[in-house]
Structure formats: C-alpha cells, structure tokens
Amino acid sequence: MKKWISLQAELGNFHQRETIYVFSLKMSFLAVILSSVILVLVLPVLLLLGLLPLPLMDAIRYGVVFSWLTSGAISGALAMLSGSAIHDLSVSRAEFERLSRTDALSGLLNRRAFTEALDSIDEVASLVIFDLDRFKAINDQYGHASGDAVIVAISQMLANIFGAEGLVARLGGEEFAVIVCGGSADERLARVEGVKVLVSESVIPIDGGEVRITISAGVADIWPGQKKEVVYAAADKALYLAKALGRNRVVHESERLQPAWQRQVVDGEDADINRHFSNSEAARYGHGI
C-alpha cells in the first residue's frame, strides 16, 4: 500500500494542480475500497458472534454508505492537503534547480549547467569562449553598475543570436561560452565573426552615458566521442591567442602562429605566451621558448 501511494505521487506531475484533484480522487476510492473489504471480512464474524444488530446485507449497505461519507471524504480531504503540499514542494524544487543552474545577473546558464550541457553534446558543433576586452577599465572608470549593464547587454546579444539553436552561458566575470550547433564549421565560425562585429559596432547605454566595447573569442570544434576537456582547452588557448594578437578578433584552434603574428605581439606578452603553452606546442607553432 505504501509503495502504491508513493508511486502515485512520483508519477504525478504535481506542477499542475489538476494532478492534485486526480490524486485526491484516487486516495478517496482507495479508502472506500479498503473500508468495504474490511466490512465484508468483519461483519460476518460479528454476525456469528451475535454482535450484529442488523441483517448482514443491511449492515453491509449501511457500512458502504458510511465508508463513502467518512473514509472517502476524510481521505480525499487529506489527500487534497497532501497533494497541495507536494505541489508547492515540486514548484519550489523546480525553481531552486533553475536558480542553481542560472547566472543571476545575465539570466544565462551558469558554469555548472554549461559544463553538464557540454558533456552531453554528441554531435558536430563548435565551442566558443568569449571574453570582453578591457572590461576592468569600464568597472574602474564608470563603476560596477555600468559593468553589470554591459554584461546584461552582451548576454542579450549572445542569447538572441545563439539561443534558438545553441547553448549560451556566462562562465563568470566577463567570460561567456557558447555551443554553436548546425551548419558547417565555416558557417559557425562566420556567426562568431558576426558577433564580434556586432559587439564592436554597438553602443551600450549605462547610467549617465554610453560605452563601446569589443570582444575576443576562441573557437574549437566538437566531434562525437571527443573528450570535452580537450575541446575546452583548445578553445581557451585560441582565446588566449586572440587576446595576444590585439583583441577584438576571433581565433580558431586550427590557426598557426606566423612571423607576422609574432611582430604584432607587444613587448612583455611574448614571455606570457611561451609560459601558457608547453615546449612542444611552442615548437609546433614556430615560437621558441
């Protein structure tokens, strides 16, 4: 009996109040059936013992009516209360789960939810890590409220562009991540380039004025069966290259360092890049340590 009742509660979608009424009716019928079974078993015994003041059939009829009026009504009311409590808990749990997976400022997925989503991807796609260029300067010059306004504006742009087909998350601070699905690798890369242009051309209103900002991105392709930590590391390194190249650009994991690239690296960043990559990677890129 306990298992049956638990099953009804587990199978019911208590997000919907209609389920509470169905649950209550089931519990009422169950209570009446149990009461009727008990009457059928007990009344003949009372009759044999001479303790039944009525004919057996009359006693059964009165007992069934009494079961409906008492057991059915009481159990139904209790089931209604229990169902309402389950409904409230279900809604609260769903809201808690949503909040635990959502970034409070941007409304996008948070790092935890994005990591879970990335691990579940088993199709050809692209992972993009975005980072706002010189975002700290906005916070320092205009205040954190203005920085928050920029985060919200960029979040809306990314959600509008990728939200229908991909997954968008704020990893923390000024860093975002997107899983771009559909199309060829070149088409996905073109969409990312479009985001870079859109951001650079946008004027973002802040308290008492407006600001402009640019964005850098590192892109790595996802293939079925590929380890996601490898994909993430590749996109992260590509983002590092985009930053080192002067920011406001998109770098794909397949790009290689060229002599012209080396000439663009400002003094002091060259050593940082060498520290970021292993000796084998630096040698492969033609950038000695």
WOFENJO-V244202 format. One line per field, one symbol per residue. ss: DSSP state (H for helix, E for strand, L for the rest). phi: phi as a letter, one per 30 degrees, with the letter a starting at -180 (. if undefined). psi: psi as a letter, one per 30 degrees, with the letter a starting at -180 (. if undefined). A space follows every 10 residues. Layout:
ss=???
phi=???
psi=???
This chain:
ss=LHHHHHHHHH HLLLLLHHHH HHHHHHHHHH HHHHHHHHHH HHHHHHHHLL LLLLLHHHHH HHHHHHHHHH HHHHHHHHHH HHHHHHHHHH HHHHHHHHHH LELLLLLLEL HHHHHHHHHH LLLLEEEEEE EELLHHHHHH HHLHHHHHHH HHHHHHHHHH HHLLLLEEEE EELLEEEEEE ELLLHHHHHH HHHHHHHHHH HLLEEELLEE ELLLEEEEEE EELLLLLHHH HHHHHHHHHH HHHHLLLLLE EELLLLLLHH HHHHLLLLHH HHHHHHLLHH HHHHLLLLL
phi=.ddddddddd dddddcdedd dddddddddd dddddddddd ddeedddddi ccdbeedddd dddddddddc eddddddddd ddddddeddd dddddddddd cbddddiddc dddddddddd dbbdabcbcc bddhdedddd dcjddddddd eddddddddd dcedcbcbbc dkhccbbbcc ciiddddddd dddddededd cdccdbdila bbacbcbcbb dcbeiddddd dddddddddd dddddkihac bceddbdbed deddddejde ddddddcded dddddibdc
psi=eeeeeeeeee fkjgfkfeee eeeeeeeeee eeeeeeeeee eeeeeeeefg gjflleeeee eeeeeeeeed eeeeeeeeee eeeeeeeeee eeeeeeeeef gkkeefglka eeeeeeeeff khlkakkkjk kkkheeeeee eflfeeeeee eeeeeeeeee efeefakklj fkbgklkkjj lllleeeeee eeeeeeeeef fkjjkljgal llllklkkkk kkkkfkkfee eeeeeeeeee eeeffglhlk klffklklee eeffklkefe eeeefellee eeeefgjl.
